Every structure is written in structure tokens, then in C-alpha cells.
Amino acid sequence: MINNYKEIKQWCDERNVKLVAISKTHSVESINLLYKQGQRIFGENKVQELLMKECQFSPDVQWHFVGHLQTNKIKFVTPFVSLIHSVDSFKLLQKINKQAIKNSRIQNVLLQVFIADEKTKFGLSESECCSLLEDKEFVRLKNIHISGLMGMATNTNDEKKIGKEFKGLKKMFDTLGVKYSSDNIEFKILSMGMSSDYRIAVNEGSNLVRLGSVIFGDRKIAG
Ligand SMILES: *Cc1c(COP(=O)(O)O)cnc(C)c1O
């Protein structure tokens, strides 16, 4: 089932917001329906599922990885994945760099920032982002390109609270963007907003939204 895709895509286009269709748990057929409507950026959160789907589409599809990336699985995604949204440690970055070198690619990544008041979500604090970007070893990661930040708000109906969390992340994005800029650091993507809160996120300055259920319908399996 594909819901409202055209309207949402238009809504995003009018605001210069990139739309990543989060296709986790949804079938290749469903992804193909969106592809036929012009969608070219898809996101997955499990490596195995991503690999199974990626090989069934032409290379004009950009695949994003939005889940927690286990270090032993990095090598499977670095040959092709266009953006990893979920980097939350320097160690992970070093390992991604190593695999990117093997593939002769520059790997674009976002730092995942913790903004929610939920223990279940991953991410760095602002000071941890700074330490990571100031690490003496960072300049050696020639095959890494930091393209911005990603964050997930608390899962709540309290729109004020969500707005506040996104506002904080936007502020951090602007601050870090001024403070850090080099060959491999360029703060241009602010990935925030999912089906339930993307309007709030865009209102607070998001320029990339990750939408699953609002486009594909409800997920059958928890993801
Ligand atoms: C599943 C997922 C989404 C999409 O969630 P919906 O609520 O279905 O839009 C966005 N971002 C991440 C990191 C996800 O895991």
C-alpha cells in the first residue's frame, strides 16, 4: 500500500527538503511502486535486508543506512551505500574509513546526535561530537566525509517538546557548521523528522526527512 506519496513529495520539494523513503520491512514490490513514481532515495536499518533489496534495483537508486551499524557488517554496505546516518563513535568512523579505502570510495556519513529523553535511542552529545571532530586522528580519515547530523525526537504527542528537541539540534548543527569546516567536514545535511513529526522538524530547519509509515502504510513487523 502506498499512501499520499505524491502530495508528500511535493510538500518536501516546495520546501527544498530531501525525502528519504524508509522501506524497512516493506517488500521489493512496494519499493518498486514508489520507484515508478519517481522516488530514488530509500533507507533501511538492517544490513541483511538492505543487501537483499539493493541487488534488485538499478544503480540510480541511492540507498541510505539509518540503523545501528555493527562493525562486522560495515564491509557489506561500504561498496555502495550513499549515506550512513548513524555514526555514533570515533571507532566506528575509523572502521568505516578502512572499508571505504578498500572500495576506493569517499563515504558520506552523518553523526547521530542524542536529543530525546529516551534511553533506547543512540547518539552523541554536542561535546562528544566536538571531541570526535577534534580527534588528532580525524584528519587521517581521508575516505570519510562528514555531511551533517541526524537526530530522533522523543516519541510523544507533546509537539512543544518535539519542537524544542529539534530546535536544539538545529542550533547545534549551525554552531558546529561554523566551528568545523574542512575538506572532509561539511555541515549541509540535517536529517530530522519521521512520519509522526516531520512537519515540526521541517519547521525547525530540517532539510532531510526519513519517512516510512506515512508513505508505505504501517509496518507489520516491529522495526
Ligand atoms: C523506521 C525509521 C524511520 C521511519 O519511521 P516512520 O515512523 O515509519 O516514518 C526513520 N528513521 C529511522 C532511523 C528509522 O529507524
The ligand as a Gaussian input file, in Angstrom:
#p B3LYP/6-31G(d) Opt

LIG

0 1
 C       11.961000       3.445000      10.931000
 C       12.746000       4.683000      10.913000
 C       12.221000       5.852000      10.338000
 C       10.838000       5.940000       9.727000
 O        9.853000       5.782000      10.688000
 P        8.321000       6.109000      10.367000
 O        7.764000       6.482000      11.696000
 O        7.726000       4.888000       9.799000
 O        8.304000       7.255000       9.411000
 C       13.030000       6.974000      10.346000
 N       14.262000       6.962000      10.872000
 C       14.801000       5.869000      11.421000
 C       16.170000       5.929000      11.988000
 C       14.051000       4.695000      11.467000
 O       14.587000       3.598000      12.034000

